[in-house]
Amino acid sequence: MDYIIEGQPMRCSSYEAEQRRYKKIIGKDGHIYLYAIQDNPADNIYVSGGKNSDGFGGRTLSFTLEDGTVEELRGPWHTNSDDLFVHTGIDLRAKYLTFVVIGKGRK
């Protein structure tokens, strides 16, 4: 089986983030944490960056929450399950989607 990466369409990470529904949690640090409602929620965790944050180039992203409301965050950051656990106590550390390819040769 051949895996060809070149020629794949480019993906916009902010577009990808805005296509999901999220659960909202306020962390111990006062930041807003959002994690996707999906089988692999650890793949899509975002945190507010505060005033003048420049995550996603400082762009304002619109996140749809589980109740259908929209949370707008200016310059949020993509974060990980360890950070979420430390600041909220929510443990998603074993909830990543993993794709493994083993190569037996190259040409």
C-alpha positions, 0 to 999 in steps of 0.5 A: 500500500502506498501513502502519498502525502504530496498533493493533499489539500491544505487544511485550515485549522481554524475552520476545522476547529469551528466545525465541531460541538464543544463542552465548555469548562472554566479552569482553575486559572479562570481560562475557558477550556473547550473540548470537542464532543466526539470519540477522540475529544483530546484531539480538539481542545482549545483554551482562551488566551486572555486579552491580546492573545494571538493564538490562530493569528489573533483571529476570533473563532466561533465555537458551537457549544453542546446546547447550540449557543456559540462561544467566541474566543479571540486568539484561543490556543490549541492545547492538550489533554495534560493541560486540560487535566491540570487546570480542570481535573477532566481526564481525556489523556487516553482519548486521542485518535492514533493512526499508525503506519509501519513501513517495510521499505522505501523507494 
